[in-house]
Amino acid sequence: MVVTNDLSHNIEVLSIDYELFRGKQKLGVGSLDGKITIARKSSREYEVPLRLVLEKGLLSKIPALLADHSPLELQAVILVKTGLLKKRIKFTQIFSGEALGELFPSFGL
């Protein structure tokens, strides 16, 4: 998902709205506001906002979520600004407890 072909622009994440599911059960919903500037090093800019969603919005829930090893699904809409262009990026990420443990090794999960 490339916002613009010019990789020299930084990305400003203006807001992130997310929902977390396990199967059909909704585990949580949230929104993160406030400008976060990301130095753009790749055209796959959604990876950093995904990490921000997890770090800022879900850290308190992670140990309980990992107790059940069934897959979790994260659905998010990220409003980003690159240069003068604003764009909403929608994505769904499915991951396992093991994947979360790899993202946050300091928790020893």
MMTF fields as JSON, N, C-alpha, C and O atoms, coordinates in Angstrom:
{
  "mmtfVersion": "1.0.0",
  "mmtfProducer": "UNKNOWN",
  "numBonds": 435,
  "numAtoms": 436,
  "numGroups": 109,
  "numChains": 1,
  "numModels": 1,
  "chainsPerModel": [1],
  "groupsPerChain": [109],
  "chainIdList": ["A"],
  "bondAtomList": [4, 2, 8, 6, 12, 10, 16, 14, 20, 18, 24, 22, 28, 26, 32, 30, 36, 34, 40, 38, 44, 42, 48, 46, 52, 50, 56, 54, 60, 58, 64, 62, 68, 66, 72, 70, 76, 74, 80, 78, 84, 82, 88, 86, 92, 90, 96, 94, 100, 98, 104, 102, 108, 106, 112, 110, 116, 114, 120, 118, 124, 122, 128, 126, 132, 130, 136, 134, 140, 138, 144, 142, 148, 146, 152, 150, 156, 154, 160, 158, 164, 162, 168, 166, 172, 170, 176, 174, 180, 178, 184, 182, 188, 186, 192, 190, 196, 194, 200, 198, 204, 202, 208, 206, 212, 210, 216, 214, 220, 218, 224, 222, 228, 226, 232, 230, 236, 234, 240, 238, 244, 242, 248, 246, 252, 250, 256, 254, 260, 258, 264, 262, 268, 266, 272, 270, 276, 274, 280, 278, 284, 282, 288, 286, 292, 290, 296, 294, 300, 298, 304, 302, 308, 306, 312, 310, 316, 314, 320, 318, 324, 322, 328, 326, 332, 330, 336, 334, 340, 338, 344, 342, 348, 346, 352, 350, 356, 354, 360, 358, 364, 362, 368, 366, 372, 370, 376, 374, 380, 378, 384, 382, 388, 386, 392, 390, 396, 394, 400, 398, 404, 402, 408, 406, 412, 410, 416, 414, 420, 418, 424, 422, 428, 426, 432, 430],
  "bondOrderList": [1, 1, 1, 1, 1, 1, 1, 1, 1, 1, 1, 1, 1, 1, 1, 1, 1, 1, 1, 1, 1, 1, 1, 1, 1, 1, 1, 1, 1, 1, 1, 1, 1, 1, 1, 1, 1, 1, 1, 1, 1, 1, 1, 1, 1, 1, 1, 1, 1, 1, 1, 1, 1, 1, 1, 1, 1, 1, 1, 1, 1, 1, 1, 1, 1, 1, 1, 1, 1, 1, 1, 1, 1, 1, 1, 1, 1, 1, 1, 1, 1, 1, 1, 1, 1, 1, 1, 1, 1, 1, 1, 1, 1, 1, 1, 1, 1, 1, 1, 1, 1, 1, 1, 1, 1, 1, 1, 1],
  "groupList": [{"groupName": "MET", "atomNameList": ["N", "CA", "C", "O"], "elementList": ["N", "C", "C", "O"], "formalChargeList": [0, 0, 0, 0], "bondAtomList": [1, 0, 2, 1, 3, 2], "bondOrderList": [1, 1, 2], "singleLetterCode": "M", "chemCompType": "L-PEPTIDE LINKING"}, {"groupName": "VAL", "atomNameList": ["N", "CA", "C", "O"], "elementList": ["N", "C", "C", "O"], "formalChargeList": [0, 0, 0, 0], "bondAtomList": [1, 0, 2, 1, 3, 2], "bondOrderList": [1, 1, 2], "singleLetterCode": "V", "chemCompType": "L-PEPTIDE LINKING"}, {"groupName": "THR", "atomNameList": ["N", "CA", "C", "O"], "elementList": ["N", "C", "C", "O"], "formalChargeList": [0, 0, 0, 0], "bondAtomList": [1, 0, 2, 1, 3, 2], "bondOrderList": [1, 1, 2], "singleLetterCode": "T", "chemCompType": "L-PEPTIDE LINKING"}, {"groupName": "ASN", "atomNameList": ["N", "CA", "C", "O"], "elementList": ["N", "C", "C", "O"], "formalChargeList": [0, 0, 0, 0], "bondAtomList": [1, 0, 2, 1, 3, 2], "bondOrderList": [1, 1, 2], "singleLetterCode": "N", "chemCompType": "L-PEPTIDE LINKING"}, {"groupName": "ASP", "atomNameList": ["N", "CA", "C", "O"], "elementList": ["N", "C", "C", "O"], "formalChargeList": [0, 0, 0, 0], "bondAtomList": [1, 0, 2, 1, 3, 2], "bondOrderList": [1, 1, 2], "singleLetterCode": "D", "chemCompType": "L-PEPTIDE LINKING"}, {"groupName": "LEU", "atomNameList": ["N", "CA", "C", "O"], "elementList": ["N", "C", "C", "O"], "formalChargeList": [0, 0, 0, 0], "bondAtomList": [1, 0, 2, 1, 3, 2], "bondOrderList": [1, 1, 2], "singleLetterCode": "L", "chemCompType": "L-PEPTIDE LINKING"}, {"groupName": "SER", "atomNameList": ["N", "CA", "C", "O"], "elementList": ["N", "C", "C", "O"], "formalChargeList": [0, 0, 0, 0], "bondAtomList": [1, 0, 2, 1, 3, 2], "bondOrderList": [1, 1, 2], "singleLetterCode": "S", "chemCompType": "L-PEPTIDE LINKING"}, {"groupName": "HIS", "atomNameList": ["N", "CA", "C", "O"], "elementList": ["N", "C", "C", "O"], "formalChargeList": [0, 0, 0, 0], "bondAtomList": [1, 0, 2, 1, 3, 2], "bondOrderList": [1, 1, 2], "singleLetterCode": "H", "chemCompType": "L-PEPTIDE LINKING"}, {"groupName": "ILE", "atomNameList": ["N", "CA", "C", "O"], "elementList": ["N", "C", "C", "O"], "formalChargeList": [0, 0, 0, 0], "bondAtomList": [1, 0, 2, 1, 3, 2], "bondOrderList": [1, 1, 2], "singleLetterCode": "I", "chemCompType": "L-PEPTIDE LINKING"}, {"groupName": "GLU", "atomNameList": ["N", "CA", "C", "O"], "elementList": ["N", "C", "C", "O"], "formalChargeList": [0, 0, 0, 0], "bondAtomList": [1, 0, 2, 1, 3, 2], "bondOrderList": [1, 1, 2], "singleLetterCode": "E", "chemCompType": "L-PEPTIDE LINKING"}, {"groupName": "TYR", "atomNameList": ["N", "CA", "C", "O"], "elementList": ["N", "C", "C", "O"], "formalChargeList": [0, 0, 0, 0], "bondAtomList": [1, 0, 2, 1, 3, 2], "bondOrderList": [1, 1, 2], "singleLetterCode": "Y", "chemCompType": "L-PEPTIDE LINKING"}, {"groupName": "PHE", "atomNameList": ["N", "CA", "C", "O"], "elementList": ["N", "C", "C", "O"], "formalChargeList": [0, 0, 0, 0], "bondAtomList": [1, 0, 2, 1, 3, 2], "bondOrderList": [1, 1, 2], "singleLetterCode": "F", "chemCompType": "L-PEPTIDE LINKING"}, {"groupName": "ARG", "atomNameList": ["N", "CA", "C", "O"], "elementList": ["N", "C", "C", "O"], "formalChargeList": [0, 0, 0, 0], "bondAtomList": [1, 0, 2, 1, 3, 2], "bondOrderList": [1, 1, 2], "singleLetterCode": "R", "chemCompType": "L-PEPTIDE LINKING"}, {"groupName": "GLY", "atomNameList": ["N", "CA", "C", "O"], "elementList": ["N", "C", "C", "O"], "formalChargeList": [0, 0, 0, 0], "bondAtomList": [1, 0, 2, 1, 3, 2], "bondOrderList": [1, 1, 2], "singleLetterCode": "G", "chemCompType": "PEPTIDE LINKING"}, {"groupName": "LYS", "atomNameList": ["N", "CA", "C", "O"], "elementList": ["N", "C", "C", "O"], "formalChargeList": [0, 0, 0, 0], "bondAtomList": [1, 0, 2, 1, 3, 2], "bondOrderList": [1, 1, 2], "singleLetterCode": "K", "chemCompType": "L-PEPTIDE LINKING"}, {"groupName": "GLN", "atomNameList": ["N", "CA", "C", "O"], "elementList": ["N", "C", "C", "O"], "formalChargeList": [0, 0, 0, 0], "bondAtomList": [1, 0, 2, 1, 3, 2], "bondOrderList": [1, 1, 2], "singleLetterCode": "Q", "chemCompType": "L-PEPTIDE LINKING"}, {"groupName": "ALA", "atomNameList": ["N", "CA", "C", "O"], "elementList": ["N", "C", "C", "O"], "formalChargeList": [0, 0, 0, 0], "bondAtomList": [1, 0, 2, 1, 3, 2], "bondOrderList": [1, 1, 2], "singleLetterCode": "A", "chemCompType": "L-PEPTIDE LINKING"}, {"groupName": "PRO", "atomNameList": ["N", "CA", "C", "O"], "elementList": ["N", "C", "C", "O"], "formalChargeList": [0, 0, 0, 0], "bondAtomList": [1, 0, 2, 1, 3, 2], "bondOrderList": [1, 1, 2], "singleLetterCode": "P", "chemCompType": "L-PEPTIDE LINKING"}],
  "groupTypeList": [0, 1, 1, 2, 3, 4, 5, 6, 7, 3, 8, 9, 1, 5, 6, 8, 4, 10, 9, 5, 11, 12, 13, 14, 15, 14, 5, 13, 1, 13, 6, 5, 4, 13, 14, 8, 2, 8, 16, 12, 14, 6, 6, 12, 9, 10, 9, 1, 17, 5, 12, 5, 1, 5, 9, 14, 13, 5, 5, 6, 14, 8, 17, 16, 5, 5, 16, 4, 7, 6, 17, 5, 9, 5, 15, 16, 1, 8, 5, 1, 14, 2, 13, 5, 5, 14, 14, 12, 8, 14, 11, 2, 15, 8, 11, 6, 13, 9, 16, 5, 13, 9, 5, 11, 17, 6, 11, 13, 5],
  "groupIdList": [1, 2, 3, 4, 5, 6, 7, 8, 9, 10, 11, 12, 13, 14, 15, 16, 17, 18, 19, 20, 21, 22, 23, 24, 25, 26, 27, 28, 29, 30, 31, 32, 33, 34, 35, 36, 37, 38, 39, 40, 41, 42, 43, 44, 45, 46, 47, 48, 49, 50, 51, 52, 53, 54, 55, 56, 57, 58, 59, 60, 61, 62, 63, 64, 65, 66, 67, 68, 69, 70, 71, 72, 73, 74, 75, 76, 77, 78, 79, 80, 81, 82, 83, 84, 85, 86, 87, 88, 89, 90, 91, 92, 93, 94, 95, 96, 97, 98, 99, 100, 101, 102, 103, 104, 105, 106, 107, 108, 109],
  "secStructList": [7, 7, 1, 7, 1, 7, 6, 6, 1, 7, 3, 3, 3, 3, 3, 3, 3, 3, 3, 3, 3, 3, 6, 6, 3, 3, 3, 3, 3, 3, 3, 3, 3, 3, 3, 3, 3, 3, 7, 7, 7, 1, 1, 7, 6, 6, 2, 2, 2, 2, 2, 2, 0, 0, 0, 0, 0, 0, 4, 4, 4, 2, 2, 2, 2, 2, 2, 1, 7, 1, 7, 3, 3, 3, 3, 3, 3, 3, 3, 3, 3, 3, 6, 6, 3, 3, 3, 3, 3, 3, 3, 3, 3, 3, 3, 7, 2, 2, 2, 2, 2, 2, 2, 7, 4, 4, 4, 6, 7],
  "xCoordList": [0.841, 0.0, 0.885, 1.373, 1.088, 1.98, 1.154, 0.259, 1.455, 0.733, 1.218, 0.413, 2.5, 3.08, 4.361, 4.948, 4.795, 6.015, 7.266, 8.352, 7.139, 8.285, 8.57, 7.859, 9.607, 9.918, 10.652, 10.969, 10.929, 11.648, 10.746, 11.24, 9.425, 8.515, 8.386, 8.38, 8.285, 7.933, 6.445, 5.681, 6.045, 4.634, 4.158, 4.801, 3.044, 2.416, 1.186, 0.267, 1.163, -0.013, -0.908, -0.538, -2.082, -2.973, -3.924, -4.249, -4.372, -5.242, -5.249, -5.007, -5.53, -5.667, -6.921, -7.038, -7.849, -9.042, -8.909, -8.632, -9.106, -8.908, -9.95, -10.578, -10.113, -10.956, -10.152, -9.441, -10.265, -9.549, -10.56, -11.467, -10.398, -11.337, -10.602, -9.438, -11.287, -10.867, -12.058, -13.09, -11.917, -13.065, -14.084, -13.748, -15.326, -16.365, -16.536, -17.326, -15.796, -15.921, -15.043, -13.837, -15.654, -14.902, -14.282, -14.992, -12.95, -12.233, -11.993, -11.902, -11.892, -11.615, -11.744, -11.682, -11.925, -12.088, -11.367, -11.371, -10.758, -10.076, -9.7, -9.855, -9.204, -8.77, -7.559, -7.532, -6.58, -5.398, -5.324, -5.306, -5.281, -5.19, -3.873, -3.173, -3.558, -2.32, -1.348, -1.299, -0.589, 0.287, 1.539, 2.214, 1.832, 3.051, 3.772, 3.195, 5.016, 5.767, 6.709, 7.422, 6.706, 7.523, 8.448, 7.995, 9.747, 10.677, 10.411, 10.466, 10.135, 9.717, 10.933, 11.755, 11.04, 12.161, 11.695, 12.511, 10.385, 9.86, 8.47, 7.826, 8.012, 6.663, 5.619, 4.422, 6.05, 5.101, 4.87, 5.133, 4.379, 4.284, 3.29, 3.333, 2.392, 1.4, 2.017, 1.393, 3.211, 3.811, 4.111, 3.903, 4.592, 4.907, 3.639, 3.59, 2.6, 1.357, 0.773, 0.186, 0.918, 0.429, 1.14, 0.502, 2.438, 3.204, 2.749, 2.653, 2.468, 2.005, 0.654, 0.42, -0.237, -1.534, -1.309, -1.907, -0.455, -0.211, 0.46, 0.048, 1.491, 2.246, 1.424, 1.448, 0.7, 0.001, -1.405, -1.918, -2.04, -3.433, -3.719, -4.762, -2.8, -3.146, -2.185, -2.408, -1.137, -0.132, -0.726, -0.313, -1.688, -2.245, -3.049, -3.266, -3.496, -4.334, -3.549, -4.07, -2.32, -1.595, -1.457, -1.753, -1.029, -0.878, -2.171, -2.139, -3.3, -4.578, -4.937, -5.466, -4.655, -4.984, -4.146, -4.606, -2.913, -2.033, -2.361, -1.898, -3.145, -3.496, -4.234, -4.088, -5.009, -5.699, -4.916, -4.779, -4.408, -3.511, -4.228, -3.582, -5.555, -6.242, -5.886, -5.56, -5.947, -5.526, -6.347, -7.536, -5.688, -6.329, -6.369, -5.476, -7.407, -7.53, -7.628, -8.477, -6.755, -6.751, -7.227, -6.65, -8.282, -8.767, -8.527, -8.903, -7.905, -7.59, -7.786, -7.678, -8.079, -8.12, -7.152, -7.308, -6.162, -5.12, -5.223, -5.226, -5.308, -5.293, -3.852, -3.3, -3.252, -1.867, -1.788, -2.65, -0.736, -0.465, 0.982, 1.898, 1.171, 2.507, 2.596, 1.871, 3.482, 3.525, 2.204, 1.794, 1.53, 0.235, -0.932, -2.09, -0.643, -1.674, -2.099, -1.258, -3.419, -3.963, -4.64, -5.283, -4.49, -5.085, -5.445, -4.726, -6.568, -6.963, -6.495, -6.754, -5.811, -5.341, -6.141, -6.136, -6.823, -7.568, -6.796, -6.317, -6.677, -6.063, -6.558, -7.065, -6.396, -6.708, -5.448, -4.813, -5.092, -3.912, -4.341, -4.957, -4.026, -4.312, -2.978, -2.043, -2.886, -1.629, -1.909, -3.005, -0.891, -1.019, -0.349, 0.325, -0.531, 0.137, 1.645, 2.338, 2.158, 3.601, 4.107, 5.186, 3.331, 3.733, 3.779, 4.677, 2.82, 2.844, 4.054, 4.677, 4.391, 5.566, 6.837, 7.753, 6.892, 8.056, 8.108, 9.191, 6.942, 6.919, 7.363, 7.985, 7.04, 7.311, 8.138, 7.652, 9.386, 10.195, 10.496, 10.764, 10.457, 10.758, 9.725, 9.984, 8.553, 7.53, 7.728, 7.026, 8.686, 8.942, 7.762, 7.555, 6.985, 5.776, 6.109, 5.22],
  "yCoordList": [-1.174, 0.0, 1.236, 1.652, 1.801, 2.942, 4.213, 4.347, 5.147, 6.411, 7.285, 7.929, 7.312, 8.06, 7.355, 6.623, 7.56, 6.906, 7.574, 7.0, 8.758, 9.483, 9.008, 9.373, 8.198, 7.643, 8.636, 8.314, 9.845, 10.813, 11.482, 12.037, 11.439, 12.06, 11.213, 9.983, 11.877, 11.168, 10.872, 11.505, 9.911, 9.565, 10.102, 9.882, 10.8, 11.236, 10.38, 10.386, 9.644, 8.861, 9.777, 10.188, 10.102, 11.048, 10.355, 10.905, 9.153, 8.403, 6.935, 6.585, 6.086, 4.65, 4.196, 4.383, 3.606, 2.999, 1.5, 1.034, 0.735, -0.703, -1.504, -1.017, -2.746, -3.735, -5.023, -5.368, -5.729, -6.981, -8.1, -7.986, -9.178, -10.299, -11.603, -11.763, -12.523, -13.93, -14.696, -14.796, -15.241, -15.839, -14.744, -13.716, -14.953, -13.936, -13.057, -12.114, -13.361, -12.587, -11.338, -11.429, -10.183, -8.935, -8.77, -8.721, -8.684, -8.574, -7.132, -6.824, -6.257, -4.876, -3.961, -4.387, -2.697, -1.663, -0.443, -0.2, 0.318, 1.497, 2.449, 2.159, 3.589, 4.613, 5.306, 5.61, 5.546, 6.275, 7.541, 7.474, 8.683, 9.953, 10.619, 10.201, 11.64, 12.354, 12.039, 10.914, 13.021, 12.873, 12.089, 12.413, 11.071, 10.292, 10.38, 10.039, 10.83, 10.94, 9.756, 9.422, 9.133, 7.955, 8.262, 8.69, 8.044, 8.192, 7.039, 5.874, 7.353, 6.33, 5.653, 6.297, 4.353, 3.599, 2.544, 1.895, 2.374, 1.321, 1.703, 2.564, 1.068, 1.351, 0.595, 0.788, -0.267, -1.046, -0.329, -0.877, 0.891, 1.75, 1.273, 1.748, 0.354, -0.085, -0.93, -1.088, -1.484, -2.338, -1.563, -2.079, -0.34, 0.45, 0.859, 0.719, 1.361, 1.638, 0.405, 0.526, -0.772, -1.982, -2.175, -2.48, -2.004, -2.137, -1.079, -1.363, 0.145, 1.197, 0.845, 1.099, 0.263, -0.16, -1.133, -0.999, -2.103, -3.116, -2.516, -2.78, -1.708, -1.17, -0.199, -0.266, 0.698, 1.749, 1.357, 1.877, 0.441, 0.144, -1.178, -1.335, -2.156, -3.506, -4.124, -5.254, -3.428, -4.041, -4.591, -5.653, -3.885, -4.333, -5.618, -6.33, -5.926, -7.101, -8.306, -9.421, -8.107, -9.183, -10.459, -11.528, -10.426, -11.695, -12.502, -13.721, -11.852, -12.564, -13.115, -14.222, -12.357, -12.816, -14.023, -14.885, -14.083, -15.181, -16.471, -17.538, -16.401, -17.613, -18.595, -19.808, -18.089, -18.907, -18.746, -17.632, -19.838, -19.735, -19.69, -19.787, -19.546, -19.447, -18.11, -17.149, -18.042, -16.829, -15.598, -15.691, -14.459, -13.166, -12.429, -12.582, -11.631, -10.845, -9.377, -8.979, -8.585, -7.148, -6.473, -6.684, -5.656, -4.87, -3.411, -2.959, -2.681, -1.292, -0.405, -0.844, 0.856, 1.899, 2.976, 3.533, 3.257, 4.21, 5.407, 5.25, 6.596, 7.819, 8.323, 8.684, 8.345, 8.78, 9.994, 10.215, 10.763, 11.909, 11.796, 11.669, 11.843, 11.823, 13.021, 13.107, 13.939, 15.169, 15.895, 16.197, 16.183, 16.86, 15.888, 16.299, 14.613, 13.612, 12.921, 12.445, 12.868, 12.101, 10.86, 10.906, 9.761, 8.516, 7.635, 7.592, 6.932, 5.935, 4.569, 4.172, 3.866, 2.524, 1.559, 1.666, 0.623, -0.408, -1.71, -2.057, -2.418, -3.729, -4.647, -4.207, -5.927, -6.961, -7.784, -8.189, -8.027, -8.827, -9.964, -9.723, -11.188, -12.338, -12.839, -13.05, -13.029, -13.481, -14.389, -14.399, -15.147, -16.101, -15.541, -14.513, -16.208, -15.813, -15.823, -14.984, -16.776, -16.854, -15.601, -15.099, -15.099, -13.891, -12.691, -11.856, -12.594, -11.488, -11.593, -10.582, -12.801, -12.998, -12.551, -12.027, -12.76, -12.312, -10.792, -10.206, -10.148, -8.684, -8.078, -7.016, -8.76, -8.214, -9.187, -9.685, -9.474, -10.451, -10.017, -10.861, -8.711, -8.233, -8.7, -8.676, -9.127, -9.615, -11.089, -11.639, -11.738, -13.146, -14.026, -15.046, -13.662, -14.423, -15.565, -16.32],
  "zCoordList": [0.0, 0.0, 0.0, 1.051, -1.122, -1.252, -1.305, -2.139, -0.412, -0.389, -1.539, -2.213, -1.762, -2.868, -3.283, -2.487, -4.501, -4.963, -4.416, -4.495, -3.871, -3.34, -1.922, -0.987, -1.763, -0.445, 0.45, 1.596, -0.058, 0.767, 1.797, 2.778, 1.59, 2.547, 3.797, 3.731, 4.93, 6.152, 6.136, 5.407, 6.941, 7.073, 8.404, 9.43, 8.399, 9.64, 9.857, 9.038, 10.954, 11.304, 12.12, 13.22, 11.595, 12.257, 13.223, 14.275, 12.876, 13.787, 13.391, 12.236, 14.367, 14.138, 14.867, 16.078, 14.146, 14.747, 14.559, 13.454, 15.635, 15.504, 16.266, 17.206, 15.833, 16.508, 16.573, 15.629, 17.683, 17.871, 18.075, 18.899, 17.324, 17.371, 17.65, 17.282, 18.298, 18.357, 17.823, 18.487, 16.619, 15.952, 15.68, 15.091, 16.105, 15.912, 17.138, 17.121, 18.211, 19.448, 19.38, 19.147, 19.583, 19.598, 20.979, 21.984, 21.024, 22.294, 22.703, 23.891, 21.728, 22.081, 20.888, 19.735, 21.195, 20.188, 20.718, 21.924, 19.853, 20.35, 19.245, 18.059, 19.662, 18.733, 19.333, 20.525, 18.517, 18.947, 18.107, 16.878, 18.761, 18.053, 18.41, 19.332, 17.678, 17.924, 16.806, 16.31, 16.421, 15.274, 15.658, 16.635, 14.889, 15.053, 13.718, 12.685, 13.718, 12.471, 12.354, 13.299, 11.203, 10.951, 9.785, 8.724, 9.978, 8.866, 7.905, 8.297, 6.698, 5.732, 5.123, 4.471, 5.343, 4.799, 3.811, 3.157, 3.701, 2.837, 2.385, 2.985, 1.334, 0.859, 1.666, 1.454, 2.592, 3.396, 4.72, 5.791, 4.634, 5.815, 6.85, 7.985, 6.513, 7.489, 8.586, 9.636, 8.403, 9.421, 10.694, 11.792, 10.567, 11.762, 12.498, 13.72, 11.809, 12.538, 13.22, 14.295, 12.629, 13.284, 14.611, 15.619, 14.623, 15.865, 16.878, 18.072, 16.398, 17.308, 17.916, 19.098, 17.117, 17.647, 18.788, 19.855, 18.566, 19.589, 20.814, 21.944, 20.594, 21.72, 22.556, 23.785, 21.905, 22.644, 23.068, 24.059, 22.327, 22.605, 23.27, 23.905, 23.136, 23.553, 24.565, 24.998, 24.949, 25.824, 27.108, 27.575, 27.686, 28.964, 28.81, 29.79, 27.585, 27.371, 26.876, 26.878, 26.456, 25.782, 26.613, 26.08, 27.881, 28.608, 28.659, 28.491, 28.886, 28.938, 27.558, 27.451, 26.515, 25.169, 24.771, 24.021, 25.274, 24.898, 25.626, 25.221, 26.688, 27.43, 26.525, 26.676, 25.605, 24.613, 23.309, 22.803, 22.769, 21.613, 20.272, 19.228, 20.276, 18.991, 18.336, 19.033, 17.013, 16.31, 16.694, 16.999, 16.671, 16.893, 15.56, 14.726, 15.37, 14.145, 14.52, 15.317, 13.94, 14.168, 12.893, 11.826, 12.994, 11.863, 12.218, 13.299, 11.312, 11.619, 10.399, 9.254, 10.685, 9.666, 10.139, 11.226, 9.32, 9.687, 8.755, 7.534, 9.326, 8.522, 8.503, 9.542, 7.32, 7.191, 6.27, 5.42, 6.466, 5.603, 5.142, 5.955, 3.838, 3.256, 2.329, 1.337, 2.655, 1.875, 2.025, 3.146, 0.924, 0.964, 0.853, 0.937, 0.667, 0.427, 1.718, 2.481, 1.961, 3.086, 2.529, 1.481, 3.236, 2.762, 3.946, 4.944, 3.824, 4.824, 4.343, 3.207, 5.216, 4.905, 5.767, 6.993, 5.134, 5.864, 5.742, 4.662, 6.833, 6.733, 7.833, 8.865, 7.583, 8.559, 8.749, 7.775, 9.975, 10.286, 11.202, 12.24, 10.832, 11.684, 12.21, 11.437, 13.509, 14.092, 15.278, 15.838, 15.64, 16.742, 17.985, 17.925, 19.092, 20.326, 20.174, 20.751, 19.395, 19.184, 18.471, 18.785, 17.516, 16.789, 17.72, 17.608, 18.64, 19.597, 20.5, 20.824, 20.908, 21.746, 21.046, 21.681, 19.729, 18.967, 18.886, 18.886, 18.816, 18.765, 20.089, 20.119, 21.178, 22.503, 23.335, 24.35, 22.929, 23.659, 25.088, 25.943, 25.361, 26.714, 27.728, 28.931, 27.254, 28.171, 28.494, 29.343, 27.818, 28.055, 27.725, 28.382, 26.727, 26.396, 25.453, 25.059]
}
